[in-house]
Amino acid sequence: MLRISGVVLPGSKRIEIALTAIKGIGRSLSRRILRELTITLDTKADALTEAEQARLRSRVEQELTEGELMRKVSLDIKRLQDIGTWRGYRHRRKLPVRGQTSRRNARTKRGKKKTGLSGRTTLTKT
Protein backbone atom coordinates (compact mmCIF):
# COMPACT_ATOMS: atom_id res chain seq x y z
CA MET A 1 0.00 0.00 0.00
CA LEU A 2 1.69 3.14 -1.28
CA ARG A 3 0.56 6.49 0.12
CA ILE A 4 1.70 9.74 -1.54
CA SER A 5 0.32 13.24 -0.89
CA GLY A 6 -2.42 11.78 1.30
CA VAL A 7 -3.68 9.49 -1.48
CA VAL A 8 -3.49 5.70 -1.34
CA LEU A 9 -2.37 4.56 -4.77
CA PRO A 10 -4.02 1.46 -6.28
CA GLY A 11 -1.41 -1.26 -5.84
CA SER A 12 -2.52 -3.58 -8.62
CA LYS A 13 -2.05 -0.94 -11.35
CA ARG A 14 1.12 0.06 -13.17
CA ILE A 15 2.91 2.91 -11.39
CA GLU A 16 2.46 5.18 -14.43
CA ILE A 17 -1.33 4.87 -14.12
CA ALA A 18 -1.42 4.69 -10.32
CA LEU A 19 0.24 8.12 -10.00
CA THR A 20 -2.67 9.68 -11.91
CA ALA A 21 -4.89 8.99 -8.88
CA ILE A 22 -3.22 12.05 -7.34
CA LYS A 23 -5.04 15.23 -8.36
CA GLY A 24 -2.71 17.37 -10.43
CA ILE A 25 -0.69 14.51 -11.92
CA GLY A 26 -1.66 13.28 -15.36
CA ARG A 27 -0.10 10.74 -17.70
CA SER A 28 2.58 13.04 -19.13
CA LEU A 29 3.76 14.33 -15.75
CA SER A 30 3.69 10.80 -14.37
CA ARG A 31 5.93 9.59 -17.22
CA ARG A 32 8.32 12.53 -16.76
CA ILE A 33 8.66 11.92 -13.01
CA LEU A 34 9.28 8.19 -13.48
CA ARG A 35 11.82 8.86 -16.24
CA GLU A 36 13.71 11.26 -13.94
CA LEU A 37 13.79 8.67 -11.16
CA THR A 38 14.68 5.83 -13.58
CA ILE A 39 11.71 3.69 -12.53
CA THR A 40 10.21 1.52 -15.26
CA LEU A 41 6.68 2.41 -16.26
CA ASP A 42 5.47 -1.20 -16.15
CA THR A 43 6.30 -1.72 -12.47
CA LYS A 44 3.26 -2.36 -10.30
CA ALA A 45 2.71 0.14 -7.49
CA ASP A 46 3.02 -2.58 -4.84
CA ALA A 47 6.32 -3.84 -6.28
CA LEU A 48 8.26 -0.63 -5.58
CA THR A 49 11.08 -0.86 -3.04
CA GLU A 50 11.22 1.38 0.02
CA ALA A 51 14.01 3.46 -1.52
CA GLU A 52 12.01 3.98 -4.74
CA GLN A 53 8.92 4.92 -2.73
CA ALA A 54 10.90 7.51 -0.76
CA ARG A 55 12.39 9.02 -3.93
CA LEU A 56 8.96 9.08 -5.56
CA ARG A 57 7.37 10.74 -2.51
CA SER A 58 10.00 13.48 -2.37
CA ARG A 59 9.69 14.14 -6.12
CA VAL A 60 5.87 14.33 -6.08
CA GLU A 61 5.99 16.76 -3.14
CA GLN A 62 7.80 19.24 -5.42
CA GLU A 63 4.72 19.40 -7.68
CA LEU A 64 1.53 21.34 -6.97
CA THR A 65 -1.03 18.64 -6.08
CA GLU A 66 -4.27 17.93 -4.20
CA GLY A 67 -5.28 20.65 -1.71
CA GLU A 68 -2.60 23.16 -2.71
CA LEU A 69 -3.67 22.92 -6.35
CA MET A 70 -7.38 23.37 -5.55
CA ARG A 71 -6.54 26.34 -3.30
CA LYS A 72 -4.49 27.97 -6.06
CA VAL A 73 -7.25 27.50 -8.64
CA SER A 74 -9.93 28.96 -6.35
CA LEU A 75 -7.70 31.94 -5.48
CA ASP A 76 -7.07 32.54 -9.20
CA ILE A 77 -10.82 32.58 -9.87
CA LYS A 78 -11.41 34.90 -6.91
CA ARG A 79 -8.71 37.25 -8.19
CA LEU A 80 -10.40 37.38 -11.62
CA GLN A 81 -13.71 38.21 -9.94
CA ASP A 82 -12.17 40.91 -7.72
CA ILE A 83 -10.50 42.79 -10.58
CA GLY A 84 -13.71 42.61 -12.61
CA THR A 85 -12.58 40.73 -15.68
CA TRP A 86 -14.97 39.15 -18.16
CA ARG A 87 -13.85 35.67 -17.10
CA GLY A 88 -14.48 36.57 -13.45
CA TYR A 89 -17.94 37.84 -14.35
CA ARG A 90 -18.73 34.58 -16.17
CA HIS A 91 -17.50 32.55 -13.18
CA ARG A 92 -19.65 34.60 -10.80
CA ARG A 93 -22.77 34.13 -12.97
CA LYS A 94 -22.04 30.38 -13.38
CA LEU A 95 -21.86 30.66 -17.16
CA PRO A 96 -19.36 29.13 -19.61
CA VAL A 97 -16.06 30.98 -19.33
CA ARG A 98 -14.17 30.08 -22.48
CA GLY A 99 -16.30 31.63 -25.21
CA GLN A 100 -18.88 28.89 -25.69
CA THR A 101 -22.37 29.89 -26.73
CA SER A 102 -24.83 29.91 -23.87
CA ARG A 103 -28.11 30.84 -25.50
CA ARG A 104 -29.21 27.27 -26.23
CA ASN A 105 -26.50 25.09 -24.76
CA ALA A 106 -24.48 25.05 -21.52
CA ARG A 107 -27.02 22.94 -19.63
CA THR A 108 -24.28 21.35 -17.54
CA LYS A 109 -23.11 24.72 -16.27
CA ARG A 110 -26.49 26.50 -16.06
CA GLY A 111 -28.51 23.66 -14.59
CA LYS A 112 -31.99 22.36 -15.30
CA LYS A 113 -34.26 24.33 -17.64
CA LYS A 114 -36.38 26.93 -15.94
CA THR A 115 -40.06 26.95 -16.93
CA GLY A 116 -41.66 29.95 -18.59
CA LEU A 117 -44.64 29.76 -16.24
CA SER A 118 -44.77 30.51 -12.58
CA GLY A 119 -42.62 27.48 -11.90
CA ARG A 120 -44.99 26.04 -9.32
CA THR A 121 -45.41 22.32 -9.16
CA THR A 122 -48.92 21.00 -9.62
CA LEU A 123 -50.40 18.62 -7.08
CA THR A 124 -51.85 15.38 -8.36
CA LYS A 125 -54.74 13.56 -6.70
CA THR A 126 -53.83 10.31 -5.05
C-alpha positions as a Markdown table, in Angstrom:
| # | Residue | x | y | z |
|---|---|---|---|---|
| 1 | Met | 0.0 | 0.0 | 0.0 |
| 2 | Leu | 1.7 | 3.1 | -1.3 |
| 3 | Arg | 0.6 | 6.5 | 0.1 |
| 4 | Ile | 1.7 | 9.7 | -1.5 |
| 5 | Ser | 0.3 | 13.2 | -0.9 |
| 6 | Gly | -2.4 | 11.8 | 1.3 |
| 7 | Val | -3.7 | 9.5 | -1.5 |
| 8 | Val | -3.5 | 5.7 | -1.3 |
| 9 | Leu | -2.4 | 4.6 | -4.8 |
| 10 | Pro | -4.0 | 1.5 | -6.3 |
| 11 | Gly | -1.4 | -1.3 | -5.8 |
| 12 | Ser | -2.5 | -3.6 | -8.6 |
| 13 | Lys | -2.0 | -0.9 | -11.4 |
| 14 | Arg | 1.1 | 0.1 | -13.2 |
| 15 | Ile | 2.9 | 2.9 | -11.4 |
| 16 | Glu | 2.5 | 5.2 | -14.4 |
| 17 | Ile | -1.3 | 4.9 | -14.1 |
| 18 | Ala | -1.4 | 4.7 | -10.3 |
| 19 | Leu | 0.2 | 8.1 | -10.0 |
| 20 | Thr | -2.7 | 9.7 | -11.9 |
| 21 | Ala | -4.9 | 9.0 | -8.9 |
| 22 | Ile | -3.2 | 12.1 | -7.3 |
| 23 | Lys | -5.0 | 15.2 | -8.4 |
| 24 | Gly | -2.7 | 17.4 | -10.4 |
| 25 | Ile | -0.7 | 14.5 | -11.9 |
| 26 | Gly | -1.7 | 13.3 | -15.4 |
| 27 | Arg | -0.1 | 10.7 | -17.7 |
| 28 | Ser | 2.6 | 13.0 | -19.1 |
| 29 | Leu | 3.8 | 14.3 | -15.8 |
| 30 | Ser | 3.7 | 10.8 | -14.4 |
| 31 | Arg | 5.9 | 9.6 | -17.2 |
| 32 | Arg | 8.3 | 12.5 | -16.8 |
| 33 | Ile | 8.7 | 11.9 | -13.0 |
| 34 | Leu | 9.3 | 8.2 | -13.5 |
| 35 | Arg | 11.8 | 8.9 | -16.2 |
| 36 | Glu | 13.7 | 11.3 | -13.9 |
| 37 | Leu | 13.8 | 8.7 | -11.2 |
| 38 | Thr | 14.7 | 5.8 | -13.6 |
| 39 | Ile | 11.7 | 3.7 | -12.5 |
| 40 | Thr | 10.2 | 1.5 | -15.3 |
| 41 | Leu | 6.7 | 2.4 | -16.3 |
| 42 | Asp | 5.5 | -1.2 | -16.2 |
| 43 | Thr | 6.3 | -1.7 | -12.5 |
| 44 | Lys | 3.3 | -2.4 | -10.3 |
| 45 | Ala | 2.7 | 0.1 | -7.5 |
| 46 | Asp | 3.0 | -2.6 | -4.8 |
| 47 | Ala | 6.3 | -3.8 | -6.3 |
| 48 | Leu | 8.3 | -0.6 | -5.6 |
| 49 | Thr | 11.1 | -0.9 | -3.0 |
| 50 | Glu | 11.2 | 1.4 | 0.0 |
| 51 | Ala | 14.0 | 3.5 | -1.5 |
| 52 | Glu | 12.0 | 4.0 | -4.7 |
| 53 | Gln | 8.9 | 4.9 | -2.7 |
| 54 | Ala | 10.9 | 7.5 | -0.8 |
| 55 | Arg | 12.4 | 9.0 | -3.9 |
| 56 | Leu | 9.0 | 9.1 | -5.6 |
| 57 | Arg | 7.4 | 10.7 | -2.5 |
| 58 | Ser | 10.0 | 13.5 | -2.4 |
| 59 | Arg | 9.7 | 14.1 | -6.1 |
| 60 | Val | 5.9 | 14.3 | -6.1 |
| 61 | Glu | 6.0 | 16.8 | -3.1 |
| 62 | Gln | 7.8 | 19.2 | -5.4 |
| 63 | Glu | 4.7 | 19.4 | -7.7 |
| 64 | Leu | 1.5 | 21.3 | -7.0 |
| 65 | Thr | -1.0 | 18.6 | -6.1 |
| 66 | Glu | -4.3 | 17.9 | -4.2 |
| 67 | Gly | -5.3 | 20.7 | -1.7 |
| 68 | Glu | -2.6 | 23.2 | -2.7 |
| 69 | Leu | -3.7 | 22.9 | -6.4 |
| 70 | Met | -7.4 | 23.4 | -5.6 |
| 71 | Arg | -6.5 | 26.3 | -3.3 |
| 72 | Lys | -4.5 | 28.0 | -6.1 |
| 73 | Val | -7.3 | 27.5 | -8.6 |
| 74 | Ser | -9.9 | 29.0 | -6.4 |
| 75 | Leu | -7.7 | 31.9 | -5.5 |
| 76 | Asp | -7.1 | 32.5 | -9.2 |
| 77 | Ile | -10.8 | 32.6 | -9.9 |
| 78 | Lys | -11.4 | 34.9 | -6.9 |
| 79 | Arg | -8.7 | 37.2 | -8.2 |
| 80 | Leu | -10.4 | 37.4 | -11.6 |
| 81 | Gln | -13.7 | 38.2 | -9.9 |
| 82 | Asp | -12.2 | 40.9 | -7.7 |
| 83 | Ile | -10.5 | 42.8 | -10.6 |
| 84 | Gly | -13.7 | 42.6 | -12.6 |
| 85 | Thr | -12.6 | 40.7 | -15.7 |
| 86 | Trp | -15.0 | 39.1 | -18.2 |
| 87 | Arg | -13.8 | 35.7 | -17.1 |
| 88 | Gly | -14.5 | 36.6 | -13.4 |
| 89 | Tyr | -17.9 | 37.8 | -14.3 |
| 90 | Arg | -18.7 | 34.6 | -16.2 |
| 91 | His | -17.5 | 32.6 | -13.2 |
| 92 | Arg | -19.6 | 34.6 | -10.8 |
| 93 | Arg | -22.8 | 34.1 | -13.0 |
| 94 | Lys | -22.0 | 30.4 | -13.4 |
| 95 | Leu | -21.9 | 30.7 | -17.2 |
| 96 | Pro | -19.4 | 29.1 | -19.6 |
| 97 | Val | -16.1 | 31.0 | -19.3 |
| 98 | Arg | -14.2 | 30.1 | -22.5 |
| 99 | Gly | -16.3 | 31.6 | -25.2 |
| 100 | Gln | -18.9 | 28.9 | -25.7 |
| 101 | Thr | -22.4 | 29.9 | -26.7 |
| 102 | Ser | -24.8 | 29.9 | -23.9 |
| 103 | Arg | -28.1 | 30.8 | -25.5 |
| 104 | Arg | -29.2 | 27.3 | -26.2 |
| 105 | Asn | -26.5 | 25.1 | -24.8 |
| 106 | Ala | -24.5 | 25.1 | -21.5 |
| 107 | Arg | -27.0 | 22.9 | -19.6 |
| 108 | Thr | -24.3 | 21.3 | -17.5 |
| 109 | Lys | -23.1 | 24.7 | -16.3 |
| 110 | Arg | -26.5 | 26.5 | -16.1 |
| 111 | Gly | -28.5 | 23.7 | -14.6 |
| 112 | Lys | -32.0 | 22.4 | -15.3 |
| 113 | Lys | -34.3 | 24.3 | -17.6 |
| 114 | Lys | -36.4 | 26.9 | -15.9 |
| 115 | Thr | -40.1 | 27.0 | -16.9 |
| 116 | Gly | -41.7 | 30.0 | -18.6 |
| 117 | Leu | -44.6 | 29.8 | -16.2 |
| 118 | Ser | -44.8 | 30.5 | -12.6 |
| 119 | Gly | -42.6 | 27.5 | -11.9 |
| 120 | Arg | -45.0 | 26.0 | -9.3 |
| 121 | Thr | -45.4 | 22.3 | -9.2 |
| 122 | Thr | -48.9 | 21.0 | -9.6 |
| 123 | Leu | -50.4 | 18.6 | -7.1 |
| 124 | Thr | -51.8 | 15.4 | -8.4 |
| 125 | Lys | -54.7 | 13.6 | -6.7 |
| 126 | Thr | -53.8 | 10.3 | -5.1 |
